[in-house]
Amino acid sequence: MSRTARLAVFLSAFIFLGYAPAALADGETAPTRDPKQPVDEPYTAKLHKYTTESFFTSPLVDYLPASKTVPTPEVVLGDVAGAPGILPYAEDVYHYMRLLEKASPRVKVFSIGTTEEGREMIAVALSSEGNLKNLDANTERLAKLGDPRSIKFDDSEADKLVAQAVPVYYITGTIHSPETGAPTALMELAYRLAVDESPYIREIRDGMITLITPVVEVDGRDRMVDIYKWHLAHPKDFYPPLIYWGKYVAHDNNRDAMGVTLKLTQNVLNTYVSWHAQVLHDLHESVPYLYDNTVGDGPYNAWVDPLLVDEWQMIGSRNVADMTKFGMPGVFAHGDFDTWSPGYLMFVAAMHNGISRLYETFGNGGADTRERTLEPDEYSRTWYRANPPLPKALWSQRDNNNYEETGLLTSLHYFNENKRLFLKNFYLKSKRSIRKPAAEGPAAYVFPADDPRASVQADLLRIMLRQHVEISRATVAFQVALPPKKEKKSAKPQAAEEKNKTPQPTTRDFPRGSYVIRMDQPYSRIADALLDYQYWSPDDPQQTPYDDTGWTFGELFGVQVARVTDPQVLTVAMERVTELPSFGGATGDGTLFAIDNHAEPALATLRYQLKTASIEATEEPFQVGAQKFSRGTFLIKGVSRGDIDAATKNLRLHAAALSAAPSVNTHPVRAARIAFLHTWTGTQTEGWWRLALDELKIPYDYISTQKINTIPDLNAQYDVILFPPVGWNSSPATIIQGLPLAWGNPLPWQDTPLTPNLVGKNDSTPDMRPGLGWDGVAKLQNFVEKGGVLLTTADTSQFALSIGMASGVAASPSEKMKIVGAIVGTRLVDATSPIAYGYEEKVSTYCDNGPIFSLNSVLGSRRRRLGPETTVRATGRGTKDDPDFVVGRTAAEAPEKPEADLWESPPVTDEQKFNNPRVIPQADRARVILRYADSKELLISGLVIGGNEIAQHPAVLDVPKGAGHVILFSINPIYRGETENTYSLVLNTVLNFDSLNAGKKTPEK
Ligand SMILES: [Zn+2]
């Protein structure tokens, strides 16, 4: 640092110190109102009226300053924020924010995008008039701090920027629709920040920019308000549970910060990044009374900068201290939440050099005032909760709003007091992200240009772009050094065979055009976190992971991702890619086009798109000249070259024109008519399936279990019924019976004048309670018997088994097994099945304690098959492998037992064959498509305990039944936009629905 630069830093720091001497005398500004500013008396009186205990509020929010020009939330709500019985629609909230904007130069409203159903999302900036006037210049300063390359890593320049910049603190509300308090709290908070002249609030307003998205899940908010209005109109009735939040998913909308598939994540992420904000603070309501769960519990995500961990602790403990001083009970910062998964919305900040924060306050799921009784683990005094919540209390939405606003205001104030430190940290974290290759590695992740699954590679790269990760493309072929393999230390002398083993390669070559994700970029953390492997120790003190434990995207997408530690990779000639180039199209001459099959979901899109084309799948691999085609290759006829060229370019597929058809067996690939089946008890897990099919433009009818019964002939309308996992409330009994009808009232899910937003483009019913019913069960069985295909997963597979849809398949409960949202290895068992088309022998899959399937050849057996290691000889003479000796006679050789692998149907023994009508005919036995890997190879990423219980057992089964098939999945193939590797297991079933027996070995008699 030069001398003048040093002086400048000293001076700027001095000037800053001089600005607020009162704040720094004892480090605090009193959180009291300005006695010179009049109070809005009627509003304040209502605040007191709706607060149920004097200690459920604070000096920051127990009054509302009056303004002659700026309207209070009352003008829109008809009452104060948090008043009983009042929940505003998103539109009302926006209307108020725009009234504020009109009335005050301290408020600016920005539109930040729309939802899946077309509703607007907004961000409201609150700051001094001067700060808002200079937004662009300020954003430029923050951008420089966020990308130290732009100032050539000049720390003194950074210090100047730190001294001048105004930080941005981004608050997001109501991502979870039944957590209803945030919008009114944020309306009132916005008013306070615009109007209040107390020194405490003024400091926040002058010192920083508060950015607010009052409603994150806008579609879900409007549904929730509908439901609440229905409840007010029918106060004595049960009201319908909020079965849909957003168009696709419910609670999981807060698990999308990795895949970024939902609009709300995209909009918040883009806002966060474009404002170069320092904090993302997300509001939730499920724990009494205020739990800053950012601090939570371990294990912490291993990719975040340790500086961030310190920031969590600083802000969190100060937050607790401030609110405890106000006398507010139940404020704490540790508890049941591990910060391992980066899937939460707040992690947008943690993975982009900012600070992630999350509050759980206490909501009533609506605006009723209710007596709330807590569980002992909620009100107990613990080391981290010295002033716990009350075991029982009357609780109002206003109480909740008081906690939310007080927590936020104390956070904002503390952040502002220490903003130079946090801005400097923002710079340091950004710098450390860029210095990653030298400091910790790796240097880059490389996506090879010759990956056979190019369209899936493009999809994964697109997620990286959505994450604002910089992607480059090598303009030359290049080579990197591989890290040396660690020598295993062994006491034993090296065996001869060890010595003669072929040496490990020391370099790897990549073709020109390979994609390089450099780790010397500001957002290296998110790329590293998504592409690296995860290991959760079975001995971790945290025995109940909060969410998924593994997510390695290269594995879940089935795309090659090379973690390169050789820093030379950064010197390779490459250029930035901001848009993925299109590729693919038709080559060669001829009217028959072949598209090789690498289990790319785009193949299914193509089938549905080329409606009139004849498409066949080859049942064997073949070769034309030097070009090899795998089993399942599409042979397309009856489409013009122009059309096929356009379609394949659009989908990033390669079509090769052939002069003659290859001489292999083929069968038609058809655009099956799909019914997508859902229950009225849970729609979230299947929502990810709908989203995937919609993105792939694969049409389906979305029907409920109730509808099945009303369709006269299922086979006349559908070829395939997809019944994806239900998630919550998914026992076979609930699927069939639904909710109790003997009491209560109908629970309508319909658009009415009172509830105009419920249905959207999803489904409706006059009463959510009835389930599939026994007639529906018979209909499903009949559908399959007559040739239909029913595909089930995890809990719906359990359902299919429980109604006798799959002879000889048992699903046993696990004993000690814990596979918590992890990536596990599976192996292809029958590559000739069309379901397996395009897959290699090893398939990485997402598993969350999937059911343990066992096959049996005799009806009635329901036990989990145990491995061969479990058969051992009795205690006796000789060695472990000797037969048993009995004194006085020669040793009897045991008859050889017919053997079968653990995933197969065991051969029928001679004893079983004798007069046994229960033996299942060979032709009716399940065909194993995929099985779980052996115990030692099961874990790929995340946590696996007791994996031996499921190791080698079937993971995907094709069970013949009558003329049709039941396809049972133990893994979940379509999940959170993260598992594209396994989408084609479902899509292959769909496209080959009437040829699933292709390649099946003829059963022995
Ligand atoms: Zn929540």
Boltz pocket constraint, residues with backbone or C-beta under 6 A from the ligand:
constraints:
  - pocket:
      binder: B
      contacts: [[A, 176], [A, 179], [A, 283], [A, 284], [A, 285], [A, 286]]
      max_distance: 6.0
